[in-house]
Amino acid sequence: MKENIIRKISVGSGYPDQCLHFLLGKTYKFSGKYFEVSEIRYYTELGIKCYEVVLKDEFGKVHWKKIEGMPVVVEYMIDFD
């Protein structure tokens, strides 16, 4: 089983219908270019739970969103081998 790899986060207090969802592998289009969610990271900063959404394209990675101090539902990557 793959442990601690975040597959999806849902941000907001109205789960599931009133949340923003960020899913590993999802593609977004900005200014005619496509970016894929490559990582969803978790860490604490001064005791506050933080999540960071990282995008990638053919040129590299960029930090897109930082979520802190909000209700978050986390789904982890699981593998039933």
C-alpha positions, 0 to 999 in steps of 0.5 A, a space after each residue: 500500500 502506498 502510504 501518505 500520498 495524497 490523492 485528493 483534497 476537498 476544501 470547504 465546510 460543505 462536503 462534498 457538494 460545496 467544496 473545491 476539489 483538487 485531484 492528483 493528475 487533474 489537468 487545468 488550462 491557463 492562458 492556452 497552456 495545460 498544467 497537471 496537478 503533480 503533487 498535493 503536499 501537507 505540512 504544518 506552519 506555526 501549528 496550522 495545517 497547510 496543504 500545497 497544490 503543485 502543478 507541472 507542465 513540460 518545463 517543470 513544476 510551479 506552486 499553485 495553491 496554498 490552503 491553510 486554516 480551512 476545513 479539508 477532507 483528505 483522500 490518500 492513494 491506496 493500492 490493494 495488491 
